[in-house]
């Protein structure tokens, strides 16, 4: 008599096959490369601009400016963990900012009610992405690009394709500008969500199931894990964090430029893939993504301060994305050999 596969006996067995929290630890120093690169960036810019760059004011600027992008990138990370893509997250952020602006600045809604509407719309967006991918089995790249186009069109429609800078209430602006010391609200939102998400991914069954799905979806389904439901959950959480990022960004700016989220797309993916190879985890994880955001933030701000042209910041993010994905592919190739 043949023995039944372990996966069929215990749903937790597949989750246990996901990369452990200590994966890649020990003598593997390759995961420190991004951290070393960050140190070299700081050292290089500090030597180039000793009176400007290595200051407390500059540090708080980097932390504040990167917080909104990090929130969005953390949401994207959840979808990447289950082996999918969400190219609509930038459009989700733009739509959330536009919706909040119209409700608060034009219709006079109270901020808490507007925030609930934004979160409700995020759940709908996440459900739509998840349904297209899991039920209709449309490739995530195609489904999320299509939804991104739809959301961008809605954003331009509700805003009249114009910059809005009047009608913002002080209560709304406070959501993005209150501070403790030099650190602004978005940084503290990031800390709270990153810690909660990191703990959830490490210590809860749902977190382990998400990693198991990304590692082997067929085996996860055989083990009894409700794969479609978990993938749907990842898309919903991604949309919620993207919407929160858009809401907070708009409150911090005190104005709305339609489709502002477009500029966050490349840095968000670059940060997540950079996080993949950070700390030798060899998987997408929240801490790595946050570190990736601040590597890119340090580089782009440094380039700005030395007087590099604006397009050099996009070049930097692109190079980081290629280097991160190339590093991950090289690591897998070496392991196969």
C-alpha positions in Angstrom: 0.0 0.0 0.0 1.4 3.4 -0.9 1.6 6.0 1.7 -0.5 9.1 1.2 1.5 12.3 0.6 2.2 14.3 3.7 0.5 17.3 2.0 -2.8 15.4 1.9 -2.6 14.7 5.6 -1.9 18.1 7.1 -2.6 21.5 5.5 0.2 23.0 7.7 2.7 20.7 6.0 2.7 22.8 2.8 3.1 26.0 4.8 6.0 24.5 6.6 7.6 24.0 3.2 7.7 27.8 2.6 11.0 29.5 3.2 11.7 29.7 6.9 12.3 33.0 8.7 15.9 32.1 8.9 16.3 31.1 5.3 19.7 32.0 3.9 21.2 32.8 7.3 24.6 31.6 8.5 27.5 32.1 6.2 25.5 33.5 3.2 26.6 37.1 3.1 25.1 37.9 -0.3 21.9 39.1 1.4 23.9 41.9 3.0 24.8 43.4 -0.5 21.8 45.8 -0.5 22.6 46.9 3.0 26.2 47.4 2.1 25.1 49.3 -1.0 23.0 51.6 1.2 26.1 52.2 3.4 28.2 53.1 0.3 25.5 55.5 -0.9 25.4 57.3 2.4 29.2 57.4 2.6 29.6 58.6 -1.0 27.0 61.4 -0.8 28.4 62.4 2.6 31.9 62.8 1.2 30.5 64.7 -1.8 28.3 67.0 0.3 29.7 66.9 3.9 27.8 70.0 4.9 24.4 68.9 3.5 23.9 65.2 3.3 25.0 63.7 6.6 22.6 65.8 8.7 19.6 64.9 10.9 17.4 67.1 8.8 18.3 65.2 5.7 17.7 61.9 7.5 14.2 62.9 8.5 13.6 64.1 4.9 14.5 60.6 3.6 12.3 58.9 6.2 9.3 61.1 5.6 9.5 61.1 1.8 9.8 57.4 1.6 7.0 56.5 3.9 4.1 56.7 1.5 5.9 54.8 -1.2 6.8 52.1 1.4 3.1 51.7 2.4 2.2 51.1 -1.2 5.2 48.8 -1.8 4.3 46.7 1.3 0.8 46.1 -0.2 2.5 45.1 -3.5 4.7 42.7 -1.6 1.7 40.7 -0.4 0.6 40.0 -4.0 4.2 39.1 -5.0 4.4 36.7 -2.1 1.6 34.6 -3.6 3.2 34.6 -7.0 1.1 37.3 -8.7 1.5 40.8 -9.9 -0.6 43.9 -9.3 0.0 46.6 -11.9 -3.0 48.5 -10.8 -1.7 49.6 -7.4 -0.4 52.9 -8.6 -3.8 53.7 -10.2 -5.5 52.5 -7.0 -3.5 55.1 -5.1 -4.4 57.8 -7.6 -8.0 56.9 -7.5 -8.1 56.9 -3.7 -6.6 60.4 -3.6 -9.0 61.7 -6.2 -12.0 60.1 -4.4 -10.9 61.6 -1.0 -10.4 65.0 -2.6 -13.8 65.1 -4.3 -15.7 63.8 -1.2 -13.9 66.2 1.2 -12.9 69.3 -0.8 -16.0 69.4 -3.1 -18.8 67.6 -1.3 -17.9 68.5 2.3 -17.8 65.0 3.7 -16.2 64.6 7.1 -12.8 62.9 6.9 -13.6 59.7 8.7 -16.6 59.0 6.4 -14.5 59.8 3.3 -11.8 57.5 4.6 -14.4 54.7 5.0 -15.5 55.3 1.4 -11.9 55.1 0.2 -11.3 51.8 2.0 -14.6 50.4 0.7 -13.6 51.3 -2.8 -10.2 49.6 -2.2 -12.0 46.4 -1.1 -14.0 46.4 -4.3 -10.8 47.0 -6.4 -9.1 44.1 -4.6 -12.1 41.8 -5.1 -12.2 42.7 -8.8 -8.5 41.9 -9.3 -8.8 38.7 -7.3 -12.0 37.6 -9.2 -10.4 38.2 -12.6 -7.3 36.3 -11.6 -8.7 33.4 -9.6 -12.2 32.8 -11.1 -11.8 33.9 -14.7 -8.1 32.8 -14.7 -7.0 35.9 -16.5 -3.2 36.4 -16.1 -2.6 38.9 -13.4 -0.5 41.1 -15.7 -3.4 41.5 -18.1 -6.2 41.8 -15.5 -4.4 44.4 -13.4 -3.3 46.5 -16.4 -6.9 46.5 -17.6 -8.2 47.6 -14.2 -5.4 50.2 -13.9 -6.6 51.7 -17.2 -10.2 51.8 -15.9 -9.2 53.4 -12.6 -7.1 56.0 -14.3 -10.1 56.9 -16.5 -12.3 57.2 -13.4 -9.7 59.4 -11.7 -9.5 61.8 -14.7 -13.3 61.8 -14.8 -14.0 62.6 -11.2 -11.3 65.3 -11.1 -12.1 66.8 -14.5 -8.5 66.1 -15.4 -7.4 69.1 -13.4 -5.2 69.9 -10.4 -7.2 70.5 -7.3 -5.7 72.7 -4.6 -8.6 74.4 -2.9 -11.3 73.2 -0.5 -9.1 70.9 1.6 -10.0 71.0 5.3 -7.5 71.4 8.0 -8.7 68.1 9.5 -7.9 66.3 6.3 -4.5 67.9 5.9 -3.7 66.9 9.5 -3.9 63.3 8.6 -0.8 63.7 6.5 1.1 66.4 8.3 1.0 65.8 12.1 4.4 65.1 13.4 6.5 64.0 16.4 9.8 65.8 16.3 10.8 65.9 12.7 9.0 62.8 11.6 5.7 63.2 9.9 2.5 61.1 10.1 3.2 58.8 7.1 6.3 57.5 8.8 4.4 56.4 11.8 1.6 54.9 9.7 4.3 52.9 7.9 5.9 51.7 11.2 2.6 50.4 12.5 1.5 48.7 9.3 5.0 47.2 8.6 5.3 45.8 12.1 1.8 44.3 12.0 2.2 42.8 8.6 5.7 41.5 9.4 4.3 39.7 12.5 1.3 38.4 10.7 3.4 36.9 7.9 5.8 35.3 10.4 3.5 34.1 13.2 0.1 33.4 11.7 -1.3 30.5 9.6 -2.5 32.9 7.0 1.0 34.3 6.5 2.5 30.9 6.2 -0.2 29.9 3.7 0.5 32.9 1.6 4.2 31.9 1.4 3.2 28.3 0.7 1.0 29.4 -2.2 3.7 31.4 -3.7 6.1 28.5 -3.3 3.9 25.7 -4.7 0.3 26.5 -5.5 -0.7 23.0 -6.6 0.6 21.4 -3.5 -1.1 24.1 -1.4 -4.4 23.3 -3.0 -3.9 19.6 -2.4 -3.1 20.3 1.2 -6.5 21.8 1.7 -5.4 25.5 1.7 -8.1 27.6 0.1 -5.8 29.0 -2.5 -8.3 31.2 -4.4 -9.5 32.8 -1.2 -5.9 33.5 0.0 -5.0 35.0 -3.3 -8.1 37.2 -3.2 -7.1 38.3 0.3 -3.7 39.3 -0.9 -5.2 41.4 -3.7 -7.6 43.1 -1.2 -4.8 43.9 1.3 -2.7 45.2 -1.6 -5.5 47.5 -2.7 -6.3 48.7 0.8 -2.6 49.7 1.5 -2.4 51.3 -1.9 -5.5 53.3 -1.2 -4.2 54.3 2.2 -1.0 55.5 0.6 -3.0 57.6 -1.9 -5.2 59.0 0.9 -2.2 59.9 3.1 -0.2 61.3 0.2 -3.0 63.6 -0.8 -3.5 64.8 2.8 0.3 65.5 3.1 0.4 67.4 -0.2 -2.7 69.4 0.5 -3.5 69.2 -3.2 -4.3 66.7 -5.9 -2.5 66.0 -9.2 -4.4 63.4 -11.1 -2.5 60.1 -11.7 0.2 61.1 -9.2 0.5 57.4 -8.4 2.1 56.6 -11.7 5.5 57.9 -10.5 5.4 55.3 -7.7 5.0 52.2 -9.8 8.6 51.6 -10.8 10.1 52.5 -7.4 7.6 50.2 -5.7 8.5 47.2 -7.8 12.2 48.0 -7.6 11.9 48.2 -3.8 10.1 44.8 -3.5 12.5 43.0 -5.7 15.5 44.6 -3.9 13.9 43.4 -0.7 13.8 39.9 -2.2 17.6 39.6 -2.0 18.0 41.6 1.2 19.1 39.9 4.4 19.6 36.6 2.4 15.9 35.8 2.7 15.5 34.9 -1.0 11.8 35.7 -0.8 9.6 38.8 -0.8 9.3 40.1 2.8 8.1 43.3 4.4 11.3 44.4 6.1 13.3 43.9 2.8 10.8 46.0 0.9 11.0 48.8 3.4 14.8 48.7 3.2 14.6 48.7 -0.6 12.4 51.8 -0.5 15.0 53.7 1.6 17.8 52.6 -0.6 16.1 54.1 -3.6 15.1 57.1 -1.5 18.6 57.7 -0.4 19.9 57.4 -3.9 17.3 59.7 -5.5 17.7 62.4 -2.9 21.4 62.2 -3.1 21.3 62.6 -6.9 18.9 65.6 -6.5 21.2 67.3 -4.0 24.3 66.9 -6.2 22.4 68.6 -9.1 21.8 65.5 -11.3 19.0 66.0 -13.8 15.5 64.8 -12.8 15.5 61.9 -15.2 18.6 60.4 -13.4 16.3 59.4 -10.5 14.2 57.2 -12.9 17.4 55.8 -14.3 18.6 55.0 -10.7 15.3 53.2 -9.9 15.5 51.2 -13.2 19.1 50.1 -12.6 18.2 49.0 -9.0 15.3 47.0 -10.3 17.4 45.3 -13.0 20.2 44.6 -10.5 17.8 43.2 -7.9 16.0 40.9 -10.3 19.3 39.9 -12.0 20.8 39.1 -8.6 17.8 36.9 -7.7 18.0 35.1 -11.0 21.8 34.6 -10.7 21.3 33.1 -7.2 18.7 30.6 -8.6 21.0 29.7 -11.5 23.9 29.0 -9.1 21.7 26.8 -6.9 20.6 24.7 -9.9 24.2 24.2 -10.9 
